[in-house]
Amino acid sequence: MTKEIDIQLSNEERQPCEVWTRVMGYFRPVSEFNIGKKSEYAERKCFSEKKATEKFLDVAAE
């Protein structure tokens, strides 16, 4: 049996997380994007295998 531990951090204990993503075949930190690329990144949708499979099964059932 696993016991869950609730860990609480104050804002002083937190540190920024640098997010990297692939752009034009190579990886770059999002913090270095220009305004247009930041806007494009914000509009991206994450791929969900579950949603894609459900959609595929719905189409196949028709």
C-alpha positions in Angstrom: 0.0 0.0 0.0 1.4 3.4 -1.0 0.9 6.4 1.2 0.5 9.7 -0.5 2.6 12.6 0.9 1.3 16.1 0.4 4.2 18.4 -0.2 3.7 22.1 -0.1 6.3 24.6 -1.3 6.3 28.3 -0.6 7.0 30.7 -3.5 10.5 31.3 -2.2 11.3 27.5 -2.5 10.0 27.3 -6.1 12.3 27.7 -9.1 11.5 28.5 -12.7 11.2 25.6 -15.1 12.7 26.2 -18.5 10.4 24.7 -21.3 12.0 23.6 -24.5 10.2 22.6 -27.7 11.1 21.5 -31.2 11.1 24.2 -33.8 12.1 23.7 -37.4 13.9 20.5 -36.6 15.9 21.5 -33.5 15.1 22.3 -29.9 15.0 25.8 -28.4 13.9 27.2 -25.1 10.4 28.9 -25.3 11.8 31.9 -23.4 13.9 32.8 -26.4 11.1 32.8 -28.9 10.1 36.0 -30.6 6.6 37.5 -30.2 5.2 35.6 -33.2 6.6 32.3 -32.3 5.4 32.7 -28.7 1.9 33.3 -30.0 2.1 30.3 -32.3 3.3 28.1 -29.4 0.4 29.3 -27.2 -2.1 28.2 -29.9 -0.7 24.6 -30.1 -2.8 21.7 -29.0 -1.2 18.7 -27.3 -1.7 15.3 -29.0 -3.9 12.9 -27.1 -3.7 9.3 -28.1 -6.9 8.5 -26.3 -8.9 11.2 -28.2 -7.4 10.2 -31.5 -8.2 6.6 -30.9 -11.8 7.4 -29.9 -12.3 9.6 -33.0 -10.9 6.8 -35.2 -13.1 4.2 -33.6 -16.2 6.5 -34.1 -15.4 6.9 -37.8 -14.7 3.2 -38.2 -18.1 2.3 -36.6 -20.0 4.3 -39.2 
